[in-house]
Amino acid sequence: MPVADSAIDTAAIAYARALLRAPRRRQKMLPVLLAAAFAAVAAVSFATVMVLAPPLTTQHLPKERLGD
């Protein structure tokens, strides 16, 4: 009998190993989508505030306006 011949069915062994393997956990997409939506809303709101906010300028008042 050649060495390559065996009484063990390799397909059955592979099937049994697949059944004994721990199941893979799928990653839930809802938390990822909620985080991405929050980041998008925050970015748009900050951009809107930056566009609509009045510019910050500081000017020194002339002496005649100070009342001296």
C-alpha positions in Angstrom: 0.0 0.0 0.0 1.5 3.4 -1.0 2.1 5.9 1.7 -0.3 8.4 0.1 -3.3 6.1 0.6 -5.0 6.5 3.9 -8.2 5.3 5.6 -9.0 8.8 6.9 -11.3 10.9 4.8 -9.7 14.3 4.5 -12.9 16.0 3.5 -14.7 14.6 6.6 -11.7 15.7 8.8 -11.8 19.2 7.3 -15.6 19.4 7.9 -15.2 18.3 11.5 -12.4 20.9 12.1 -14.6 23.6 10.6 -17.4 22.6 13.0 -15.1 22.7 16.0 -13.6 26.0 15.1 -14.9 29.0 17.1 -17.4 31.0 15.2 -16.2 34.4 13.9 -17.9 37.4 15.4 -19.1 39.9 12.8 -18.5 43.5 13.6 -21.7 45.5 14.1 -22.0 48.5 11.7 -24.4 50.6 13.8 -21.8 52.1 16.2 -19.4 52.8 13.3 -22.1 54.6 11.3 -23.2 56.6 14.4 -19.6 57.7 15.1 -19.2 58.7 11.4 -22.5 60.6 11.4 -21.6 62.4 14.7 -18.2 63.5 13.2 -19.9 64.7 10.0 -22.5 66.7 11.9 -19.8 68.2 14.2 -17.7 69.2 11.2 -20.5 70.8 9.4 -21.7 72.7 12.5 -18.2 74.0 13.3 -17.8 75.1 9.7 -21.1 76.9 9.8 -20.2 78.7 13.0 -16.9 79.7 11.5 -18.6 81.2 8.5 -21.4 83.0 10.3 -19.4 84.3 13.3 -18.3 87.9 13.1 -14.6 88.4 12.6 -12.4 89.1 15.6 -10.7 92.4 15.0 -9.0 94.6 17.7 -8.4 98.2 17.0 -7.0 100.8 19.3 -9.3 103.7 19.9 -8.0 107.1 19.1 -7.4 109.5 22.0 -10.4 111.8 21.0 -12.8 108.8 21.5 -11.3 107.9 24.9 -12.5 111.2 26.4 -9.1 112.4 27.6 
